[in-house]
Amino acid sequence: MTQASAAPKATRRQHDREIVALAVPAFGALVAEPLFVMADSAIVGHLGTAQLAGLGIASALLTTAVSVFVFLAYATTAAVARRVGAGDLQAAIRQGMDGIWLALLLGAAVIAAFVPTAPSIVELFGASHTAAPYAITYLRISALGIPAMLVVLAATGVLRGLQDTRTPLYVAVAGFVANGVLNVALVYGADLGIAGSAWGTVIAQFGMAVAYLVVVVRGARRHGASLRPDVGGIRASAQAGAPLLVRTLSLRAILMIATAVAARLGDADIAAHQIILSLWSLLAFALDSIAIAGQAIIGRYLGAGDRDGARQACRRMVEWGIAVGVVLGVLVVLARPLFLPLFTGDSTVKDAALPALVLVALSQPICGVVFVLDGVLMGAGDGPYLAWAMVVTLAVFTPAALLVPVLGGGLTAVWAAMTLMMAVRMLTLWLRTRSGRWIVTGATR
């Protein structure tokens, strides 16, 4: 073997080691959110179809409320990683503290908006008269945990930027176990029904937030970073995250439109949609674990001024995304007969879900490319382009989804529109990555 041919292989092995070291623990942390929802769905689903439908609507609303602020994690990861690459750990952690203070402010604002308006929001979402009371109950209680969820996002971004994905894994595992135990105890042991599920999740979320804060505060003291809120820093964090907010709002609008269309197809369809969406979210976060590694690695390379390292890491991560997507698609097909009975015994719900699950399986390689390239561009701080690309995707998806009740096709057609959405995202992200305009070096973009 020549020295020239050995060098690329050595580089690939180096990237593989970095990707695995960051992505495997990140997967455990990332799946905490969909596992929370899946655990809630499995527990509440055995209370009845109306309860599961109510949970589906409330969960979509809550996930939207939290996910629009995912820039607290993503923008912080990129900014912290750049400073790590430049060798300034104190500034890196200070950046993270600004994000945590911003998270607390945003969480308080979301509670003030959600709690009093829950009935109107659920009605606007098209819930049936049987599902609406359960959706309102779950929404009002679970909204109290939003500040904790936002703190978790910001603190996770700090640790990822510091190239630490193991600590978020440990916290996520503890939170998932606590959530499951509390849900069973409160739903069935205390006979609180769907309200018990909401309270169990809120308690688990606050426990996770406290654990993260302990870790970040220790790191800040060790490196001499201030813990006090800084108005200028908080404002800068908000401004840096604004394009990602637009991107995420567009993505959440897509998911809300899909759920709203499914809700208007009937309780069985929205219940089936909730089950499929829970699985889709789990698969998405599994793929996103590679993207999280990409954010940290790309940010570090660009902060250190290594353009070639950033390009090579991007190429290798795309290869990983495709391979993992193929494996996940095969697993979905094989696990279909075992998966659905975990959530419902209703044959109507199962019949509605089965064809849509096939589409989810077929789309996984596409999803692999999408999530990886999304993470690469986030790590590069290319938020404005990501915002524009997602607005274009929303413009394509919306008419396709809204035509489903008119043209027919049921829940399968809804998920065909979701597959179209992912294909459009892949095209826009591939064009940007190929152009090379995302590669900007330095401690700040």
LINLIN-V257119 format. One record per pair of residues at least 6 apart in sequence whose C-alpha atoms are under 6 Angstrom apart, sorted by sequence separation. I is the first residue (numbers start at 0). GAP is how many residues later the second one is. D is the distance in whole Angstrom. If there is no record, write none. Layout:
# LINLIN-V257119
i->(I & I)
gap->(GAP & GAP)
d->(D & D)
This chain:
# LINLIN-V257119
i->(185 & 186 & 44 & 261 & 262 & 43 & 261 & 82 & 186 & 300 & 185 & 186 & 79 & 297 & 182 & 400 & 118 & 182 & 399 & 117 & 181 & 178 & 178 & 396 & 114 & 178 & 177 & 174 & 331 & 392 & 110 & 328 & 174 & 328 & 328 & 106 & 324 & 325 & 106 & 324 & 103 & 321 & 324 & 321 & 102 & 320 & 321 & 102 & 320 & 99 & 317 & 99 & 98 & 141 & 355 & 369 & 137 & 140 & 144 & 147 & 151 & 147 & 355 & 137 & 141 & 147 & 95 & 53 & 57 & 271 & 52 & 53 & 49 & 53 & 54 & 72 & 76 & 80 & 290 & 294 & 298 & 49 & 53 & 57 & 71 & 72 & 75 & 76 & 79 & 267 & 271 & 286 & 290 & 293 & 294 & 297 & 298 & 71 & 293 & 50 & 76 & 287 & 72 & 76 & 290 & 294 & 93 & 101 & 89 & 89 & 97 & 124 & 160 & 97 & 304 & 304 & 302 & 25 & 28 & 243 & 301 & 302 & 24 & 28 & 31 & 242 & 246 & 302 & 24 & 27 & 242 & 245 & 249 & 21 & 28 & 246 & 24 & 242 & 74 & 70 & 70 & 67 & 67 & 67 & 63 & 80 & 84 & 77 & 81 & 85 & 52 & 55 & 80 & 81 & 84 & 85 & 80 & 84 & 77 & 81 & 37 & 33 & 33 & 33 & 30 & 30 & 29 & 26 & 26 & 25 & 22 & 22 & 22 & 21 & 18 & 44 & 41 & 77 & 85 & 82 & 81)
gap->(6 & 6 & 7 & 7 & 7 & 8 & 8 & 9 & 9 & 9 & 10 & 10 & 12 & 12 & 14 & 16 & 17 & 17 & 17 & 18 & 18 & 21 & 22 & 24 & 25 & 25 & 26 & 29 & 29 & 31 & 32 & 32 & 33 & 33 & 35 & 39 & 39 & 39 & 40 & 40 & 43 & 43 & 43 & 46 & 47 & 47 & 47 & 48 & 48 & 51 & 51 & 54 & 55 & 56 & 56 & 56 & 57 & 57 & 57 & 57 & 57 & 58 & 59 & 60 & 60 & 61 & 62 & 77 & 77 & 77 & 78 & 78 & 80 & 80 & 80 & 80 & 80 & 80 & 80 & 80 & 80 & 81 & 81 & 81 & 81 & 81 & 81 & 81 & 81 & 81 & 81 & 81 & 81 & 81 & 81 & 81 & 81 & 82 & 82 & 83 & 83 & 83 & 84 & 84 & 84 & 84 & 131 & 132 & 133 & 135 & 135 & 135 & 135 & 136 & 136 & 137 & 138 & 139 & 139 & 139 & 139 & 139 & 140 & 140 & 140 & 140 & 140 & 140 & 141 & 141 & 141 & 141 & 141 & 143 & 143 & 143 & 144 & 144 & 166 & 170 & 173 & 177 & 180 & 181 & 188 & 215 & 215 & 217 & 217 & 217 & 218 & 218 & 218 & 218 & 218 & 218 & 219 & 219 & 221 & 221 & 240 & 244 & 247 & 248 & 251 & 254 & 255 & 259 & 262 & 263 & 266 & 267 & 270 & 271 & 274 & 298 & 301 & 301 & 357 & 360 & 361)
d->(6 & 5 & 5 & 6 & 5 & 6 & 5 & 5 & 5 & 6 & 5 & 6 & 5 & 5 & 5 & 6 & 6 & 5 & 6 & 6 & 5 & 6 & 5 & 6 & 5 & 5 & 6 & 6 & 6 & 6 & 6 & 4 & 6 & 6 & 5 & 6 & 5 & 5 & 4 & 4 & 6 & 5 & 5 & 5 & 5 & 4 & 6 & 5 & 5 & 6 & 6 & 5 & 6 & 5 & 5 & 5 & 6 & 6 & 5 & 6 & 5 & 5 & 6 & 6 & 6 & 5 & 5 & 5 & 5 & 5 & 6 & 6 & 6 & 5 & 6 & 5 & 4 & 4 & 6 & 5 & 5 & 5 & 4 & 5 & 6 & 5 & 5 & 6 & 5 & 5 & 5 & 6 & 4 & 6 & 6 & 5 & 6 & 5 & 5 & 6 & 6 & 5 & 4 & 4 & 4 & 4 & 6 & 6 & 5 & 5 & 6 & 6 & 5 & 5 & 5 & 6 & 6 & 5 & 5 & 5 & 4 & 5 & 5 & 4 & 6 & 5 & 4 & 5 & 5 & 5 & 5 & 5 & 6 & 6 & 5 & 5 & 5 & 5 & 6 & 5 & 6 & 6 & 5 & 5 & 6 & 6 & 4 & 6 & 5 & 5 & 5 & 5 & 5 & 5 & 5 & 5 & 5 & 5 & 5 & 4 & 6 & 6 & 6 & 5 & 6 & 6 & 6 & 5 & 5 & 5 & 5 & 5 & 5 & 5 & 6 & 6 & 5 & 5 & 6 & 5 & 5)
